[in-house]
């Protein structure tokens, strides 16, 4: 069975032999919470990157290694924020839970594990 999200914010998915109702209002609230946390983490990383550096060359080398890790964390946080925002837009558009590649439903279990995924397991495995 395939349904787009309705105004009551419930979506029905086929999961194995039985269907499962997903409360997109709850999913949206969880995504907004994840978004707030990701933004806080990004701000923390950016604050560390802007921080003052030591005058000691030895300490600067250690700080530079730490900066490289923080830069990777920053990039990851930005990707996560973008993915969460896109998921929120799909909820708003009534397209949440639909694979952007093949158009099939994304399994409820996959959405619970990766709430901002855009691909069903078959397309993600390609």
N, C-alpha and C positions, 0 to 999 in steps of 0.2 A: 504494500500500500504506500502511496506517495502523496504527501500533502505539504503544501507551503504553510507557513505559520499563519495562524488566524488571529483575529483581533483579541481573542481571549488568551493569547500568549501561550497556547499549548500546541505542541506539534506531535504527531504520531509517527513513530518510526517502526519499521520491521526489525526485530532483534531475534535472531534464531527462529524458533517456532512460534513465538508470541510477540505482540506489539508492546511498545513501551511509550508512555507519555512523558514528554520532556517539558517542564515548565520553563519557558524562555524568560519569563520575568525573573525567576530565580537565577538562571544562567546569566542574564544581563547584570543583575546585582553582583554576582560573583566576579564577572568580568570587570565591572567598574571598581571593585575592591582590588583585584589584581592590577588594574591600571594604576590606581593610586599608589600601590606598593612599588610597582615598577618605576613610576615617576620619582618616588622618594629615593629608591636605590640609585637611579640615574643621577639625581641631584647630589647624593653623597659621593658618588664616584667622581663627578665633575668638580666638586669642592676639593677632593683630594688631589686631583690633577692640577688645580689652580694653586694649591698650597705652596708655601715657600720651600726652597730647596737648601740643603746644607752647603756650607762653604768647603767642607772637607771632600776631597776627591773620592776617597773610599766610600763615604756615606752617599755621595752623589751617584756612584755606580749602583749601590743597593737601591737607592730611590728610583733610578732609571728603570731597573728591573721591575720594581713595583708599579711604576707608571705604565710600563708595557702591559702588565696584567690589567691595570685599571682601564687602559684604552680598549682592551678586548672586552672587558666587562661593560664598558660604556656602549660599544657597538652592539653587544648582545642585548642590552637593555633597550636600546633604540629599536632594534628589530622586534623585540617583544611588545613594546608599546605600539608600534605600527600594526602588528598582528592583532592585538587586542582591539585597537580602534577599528580595524577592518571588520572584525567579528561583530562589534557593536553596530556598525553600519549594516552588516548583513541581517542582523536581528531586526533593525529598523525597517529594512527593505523587504522583510519577509522571506529572505533567502538563507537564513541560518540553518545549518544542517544539510545543505545541498552541496554536493561536490562541485567545485568550480571547473573541474576538468571534464567529467562525464555526465554530470547532471543527476546522478543517483543520490539517494540519501546517504549520509554519513552515519554509521552505526552509533547508537546512543552511547555504547561503552567507549567508543573512540572519542566522542565529544566530551564525555566525562573526564577522560584521561588528558585530552588535549582540546580544551574548550574553544581555542581559536584556530583550530585546524581548518584548512580549506579543502582538503582532499580526503576521499574515502580511502580505505586501506588498500584497495586494488590499485588505485591511481598513485598513491604514495609509494607503493612497492615497485612501480615501473622504473 
